[in-house]
Amino acid sequence: MSEETANLLSPEELEALSEGVKDGSVSVDTGYNTDARVSRHDLANEDSTLGVNVSSLDMINERFIRLFRLGLVEVLRTSLKMNATRAEIVQFGSYLQGLKPPLSVNVLRMHPLRGFSMILIEPTVIFSALDNFFGGFGKGVGELPSGRLFTPTEDRIIKMILDLAFKSLREAWSPLMDLEFEHSSSEINPQFAQIAAESDLVIHTRFESDSPDQESSAGYIDLVYPYASLKPIRDLLRSRMTGGDGDEESDKQWRDQLASAVGDSQLDLSVTLGELETTYQQFSEIQEGDLLYFRKPDFARVSINDVPVYDAEIGNRGPQTAMRIQEILRPKQVEEREG
């Protein structure tokens, strides 16, 4: 109770009101919106329902896999079977909990996207590629000590894998937008690669791989985008990505068939020579033979399906009445002239 309200009541009235509330004789649930349901919302946390289309990211990832595998065969002489899991939106802290060092954790910038992204390479992929590169059978390694650092030779293999990943990602994103990649830093413990706060959302895709020579040689590559970096381009991600440049023979044939089908469509065309404003009383009193006076506009109005599209000049061509198009109308022009 406010101090102002308390000053309006005497001590006896306040005591009586308090007793009434306690014994139930005075109702207290009489305010506004007493039946309203309230849902808790934390403004400090991001919402994953703001429209980032992960289906478009899945298409980008599929394109990336094809390009990346070809690059591995060409550069590292490594043929890895890679399968992408569906892109998922998770909290960064939850993602980190499932990781165990040592890992090749690479932080990068993807211009013009904001913030930092991350490519994480599991050691089995690195050692399998290393063994293949030097003529082996792609054998992996067992569990490594948590503090074990990568050797200069292994770092060189990691750099080659990253270069291939950057090139493949650039081409995979090219139908949507042009990206430039900049490697920022490398770690072996993902806890030190803080591309986002633990409560922030990230978009995570895992590319699982296995060697055709040995089932035991399996690993994965993780691609992690901060959710905030993709929000500004969510409209682009909603649009449908195309797999080609539109010059395929099937696309040309489809366009020709569509143009042919549209060309046979029926349209209602009308020509308005002039308009006259009157009242209902004047209209009801019109008799046969009466003259109606109005100012004829400079051009007739041509409408298709009741939509004004042209201004035209009416005349004759031989025995037929004809019209000559003078101007193509835009909706804004029509509003300005009629307003």
Beta strands, then each sheet from edge to edge (+ up, - down):
strand 1: 81-84
strand 2: 88-91
strand 3: 104-111
strand 4: 116-121
strand 5: 180-187
strand 6: 201-210
strand 7: 218-226
strand 8: 269-272
strand 9: 300-304
strand 10: 307-317
strand 11: 320-328
sheet 1: 1+ 6- 2+
sheet 2: 1+ 6- 7+ 4- 3+ 5-
sheet 3: 8+ 9- 10+ 11-
end
